[in-house]
Amino acid sequence: MAYTKHDTAIVDEGAQLGDGSRVWHWAHICSGAKIGRNCSFGQNVFVGNKVLIGNNVKVQNNVSIYDNVTLEDDVFCGPSMVFTNVYNPRSAVSRKDEYRNTLVKRGTTLGANCTIVCGVTIGEYAFIGAGAVINKDVPDYALMVGVPAKQIGWMSEYGEKLDLPLTGAATATCPHTGKVYILKTGHVTSGE
């Protein structure tokens, strides 16, 4: 089994795409991209050369994933969300040697039209609301909204808001899976 692509899509020679991945209308995958299995790239998606993408990543329409962005397994990129790779761009100043690394960890959701300012790490299973602007690191399981984004809660791996305070010590159970989540010293972990 190999990847599939629409007739209008461009996958440059040298690009690595895992089995079962799909590339839809007018998408462009550059030659240096490394992409895992069972990924989906919607209409008008661009993937740069220095991009690493894990397995089962879903990239909705009109998303550009620029150099120095890494998406781990099971990341969801909502329609028209934005990555950057230069912190202080100027048209007249070349800053291609100043790209900042952005890491989006496993299971994260990036909502429609959100913006991820380069140089941040977004923790596992974080949930970035539609239209939010992320300009600093985000903890695992954090629910972030607004401009600039602020944390307003915690999310389960299933994608449900957990009944946990932002700080302190507490536990909560996902109503869909029964999985227990533990809040301690400002961080959430999942209990096994």
C-alpha positions in Angstrom: 0.0 0.0 0.0 1.3 3.4 -0.8 0.0 7.0 -0.5 -2.6 8.4 -2.8 -2.8 11.9 -4.4 -5.2 13.9 -6.4 -4.2 14.7 -10.0 -3.9 18.4 -9.1 -1.6 17.7 -6.1 2.2 18.0 -6.4 4.5 15.7 -4.4 8.1 16.6 -5.2 10.6 13.8 -5.9 12.3 12.8 -2.6 9.3 13.5 -0.3 8.6 10.6 2.0 5.0 9.7 2.6 3.9 6.7 4.6 1.4 4.1 3.5 -2.2 5.1 3.5 -1.5 8.9 3.4 -3.7 11.0 1.2 -2.9 14.3 -0.6 -5.9 16.2 -1.9 -6.6 19.0 -4.5 -3.9 21.5 -5.1 -1.7 20.5 -2.2 2.1 20.7 -2.5 4.5 18.4 -0.5 8.1 19.5 -0.9 11.0 17.1 -1.5 12.5 17.1 2.0 9.2 16.5 3.9 9.0 13.3 6.0 5.5 12.2 6.6 4.2 9.1 8.4 1.4 6.7 7.7 -2.4 7.4 7.3 -2.1 11.2 7.2 -4.5 13.4 5.3 -3.7 16.7 3.6 -6.7 18.7 2.5 -7.1 21.1 -0.4 -4.5 23.8 -0.8 -2.1 22.5 1.9 1.6 23.2 1.6 4.3 21.2 3.4 7.9 22.5 3.4 11.2 20.7 3.1 12.3 20.7 6.7 9.0 19.4 8.1 8.5 16.2 10.1 5.0 14.7 10.5 4.1 11.6 12.4 1.4 9.1 11.8 -2.4 9.7 11.6 -2.0 13.5 11.3 -5.0 15.3 9.8 -4.3 18.7 8.0 -7.5 20.5 6.9 -7.8 22.9 3.9 -5.6 25.9 3.5 -2.8 25.1 6.0 0.9 25.8 5.3 3.4 23.8 7.3 6.6 25.7 7.0 10.2 24.6 7.6 11.2 23.7 11.2 7.7 22.5 12.2 7.3 19.0 13.7 3.9 17.4 14.2 3.9 14.2 16.3 1.4 11.4 15.8 -2.4 12.1 15.9 -2.2 15.9 15.5 -5.2 17.7 14.0 -4.7 21.0 12.2 -8.0 22.8 11.7 -8.9 24.7 8.5 -6.8 27.7 7.7 -4.7 27.6 10.9 -1.3 29.2 10.6 2.3 28.2 11.4 5.2 30.7 11.2 8.9 30.0 11.3 10.5 33.5 11.5 9.8 35.6 14.6 10.4 39.0 13.2 10.0 38.9 9.4 10.8 41.7 7.1 10.5 41.6 3.3 13.9 43.3 2.8 15.8 41.3 5.4 16.7 37.6 4.7 16.2 35.5 7.9 16.2 32.0 6.4 19.0 31.2 8.9 16.9 32.3 11.8 14.0 29.8 11.6 12.7 28.8 15.0 11.7 25.3 15.7 8.0 24.6 16.5 7.0 21.2 18.1 3.4 20.1 18.3 3.2 17.0 20.5 1.1 13.9 20.1 -2.7 14.1 20.1 -2.9 17.9 20.0 -5.8 19.8 18.3 -5.1 23.1 16.6 -8.5 24.8 16.0 -9.6 26.6 12.8 -7.8 29.9 12.1 -5.5 29.7 15.2 -2.0 31.0 14.8 1.1 29.3 16.2 4.0 31.7 16.6 7.3 30.0 15.9 9.6 28.7 18.6 7.0 27.1 20.9 6.3 23.6 22.1 2.6 22.6 22.4 2.2 19.7 24.9 0.5 16.4 24.4 -3.3 16.4 23.9 -3.5 20.2 24.2 -6.5 21.8 22.6 -6.0 25.2 20.9 -9.4 26.9 20.3 -10.4 28.4 17.0 -8.8 31.8 16.4 -6.4 31.6 19.3 -2.8 33.0 19.0 -0.2 30.8 20.7 3.0 32.8 21.5 4.4 30.7 24.4 4.8 27.0 25.4 1.6 25.1 26.2 1.4 22.4 28.8 0.1 18.8 28.1 -3.8 18.6 28.1 -4.2 22.4 28.3 -7.2 24.2 26.8 -6.1 27.5 25.3 -8.3 30.3 23.8 -8.0 34.0 23.0 -5.5 36.5 21.6 -3.0 36.1 23.0 -4.1 32.7 24.2 -4.8 32.0 27.8 -5.4 28.7 29.5 -9.0 28.2 30.6 -9.0 24.5 31.5 -7.8 21.0 30.8 -8.9 18.5 28.1 -9.0 14.7 28.0 -7.3 12.6 25.3 -10.9 12.0 24.0 -11.4 15.8 23.5 -13.7 16.6 26.4 -13.2 19.4 28.9 -12.1 18.0 32.3 -13.6 19.2 35.6 -10.3 20.3 37.0 -9.2 23.7 38.4 -6.3 25.4 36.7 -4.0 25.0 39.7 -3.8 22.9 42.9 -4.3 19.2 43.2 -7.3 17.2 41.9 -8.5 14.3 39.8 -11.1 14.1 37.1 -12.5 11.3 35.0 -13.3 11.5 31.3 -17.1 10.7 31.0 -16.5 8.9 27.6 -13.6 6.7 28.4 -13.5 6.5 32.2 -9.8 7.4 32.1 -8.6 9.3 35.2 -6.6 12.5 35.0 -4.4 13.9 37.8 -3.7 17.6 38.3 -0.6 18.2 40.5 1.8 21.2 40.6 0.2 22.8 37.5 0.5 19.8 35.3 -2.0 17.1 34.2 -1.1 13.5 33.6 -3.3 10.5 32.8 -3.7 7.7 35.2 -3.4 4.2 33.9 
